[in-house]
Amino acid sequence: MDVTIISEDDVIGIGLYYTKTPGIGGRIRQEMDDFCVEELTNRVETEKGSYLIVELTKRNWDTHRLIRELSRILRVSQDRFGWAGTKDKRALTKQRISIWDMSEEELSRVRLKDVELKPVGRSNKKISLGDLWGNRFKITVRDIGLSQEEALSRVKAISQELERGAPNFFGVQRFGENRPVTHVVGEAIARGNFREAALTYIARPFPGEPEKIQKARQYVLDTGDFREGLKKYPIRLQFERAMMNYLIVHSDDYTGAFRVLSPNLQKMFLHAYQSYIFNRILSRRILMGLSIHEAYTGDIVCFKNEMGLPDTSRLQKVTADNLDGINNLIKRGRAFVTAPLVGYDTQFAEGKPGEIEKDIVKELNIDLEGFRVPAMPGLASKGLRREIILPFKPEYSTGEDEINAGKTKVVLEFSLPKGSYATTILRESTKN
């Protein structure tokens, strides 16, 4: 199919637009409440249990930073918190978290701007990733320089192009929305270069940040003076400051500097690197003319589970003998083509899909053994497969933009399965 090529060296690995219809342009997140996310879960809470279950509503808070702040205020370990997914910072988000051995009275003492904590029950089971099956989004795109009729026509056409599903790329949040370097840190970790990893995370400047912070990062990058860096870095850069504080006391122990971060945050770097490689592989598959809605000999597919979601623990290789049957299941939405999140024990496809996967690994000079991470074995990843298609059934409307005079707004509402990104849909709609 015809695609709009951006660059295969795009910073997060998405080198193209999948749809051909021109985008609507506009601005996303002009107002905080323009991006609303609510978790979808099947959990049923009770009145008893060692975990307090809390409905968390937040604006302009990164999940990791908020958990760290809550643990400080409540004077408890971050390990006592559980949550199913990391939510966008610049958004109005609603999700459930669990806190072990916490009373409602203790929690009621927390006062944080743009944070609401509402106890909803108790449980003997910590909230974790397996409790999340999806998210519901309501997103307003503003400042669109098209008539309402033209904007509606384009959104409708793009939605029809994605009717069978969109490419399941990892969105920019996976890599750092204003400073997409998380995967670069992960690459350095996979190569065993913790000094480069730490300096990249602490000090590599990026154009998306305020100029004052860029200058502070550049100073530390150029001088390695962490003590002076602490004077220049704002308090809100808590993780970078924690690592610098460690390095002042433990000079050159760059591996140890990562251990001051929470386990979830430590794992995020390597996961982001795997996500970048996945985006590159999926972009290449599309550029080479291979469909995302059809399996080819050598592909590896997964199947739908009892919840109707792709289950990548149930994999099957596509052969000449089962090709027609597999493609029949794909058309019925019961099977899904996958691509690898590479690790030290990656299962590669064969045939043309396998060539693409191995070519990207070779071009990026990836040593799969690096994913064992000998210096920090807790980060090791054997690899897994991920479905390459994202179901997308939106509702949409247009109206006059009450904030930007003479402009149009578009409101999109849709649900996505866990692990997928609304921003990959929005980039197809706006093509900014």
Secondary structure as UniProt FT lines:
FT   STRAND          4..5
FT   TURN            8..9
FT   TURN            11..12
FT   STRAND          16..17
FT   STRAND          27..28
FT   HELIX           32..34
FT   STRAND          35..41
FT   STRAND          51..59
FT   HELIX           63..74
FT   HELIX           78..80
FT   STRAND          81..83
FT   STRAND          92..100
FT   HELIX           104..107
FT   TURN            108..109
FT   TURN            113..114
FT   STRAND          115..123
FT   HELIX           129..131
FT   STRAND          132..144
FT   HELIX           148..161
FT   TURN            162..164
FT   STRAND          166..167
FT   HELIX           172..174
FT   HELIX           182..190
FT   TURN            191..192
FT   HELIX           194..203
FT   TURN            207..208
FT   HELIX           211..223
FT   HELIX           226..232
FT   TURN            235..236
FT   HELIX           238..249
FT   TURN            251..252
FT   HELIX           254..259
FT   HELIX           263..287
FT   TURN            288..289
FT   TURN            297..298
FT   STRAND          300..304
FT   TURN            306..307
FT   STRAND          310..317
FT   TURN            320..322
FT   HELIX           323..331
FT   TURN            332..333
FT   STRAND          335..341
FT   TURN            344..345
FT   HELIX           351..363
FT   TURN            364..365
FT   HELIX           368..372
FT   TURN            374..375
FT   HELIX           377..379
FT   STRAND          384..387
FT   STRAND          389..390
FT   STRAND          395..400
FT   TURN            405..406
FT   STRAND          408..417
FT   TURN            418..419
FT   HELIX           422..430
//
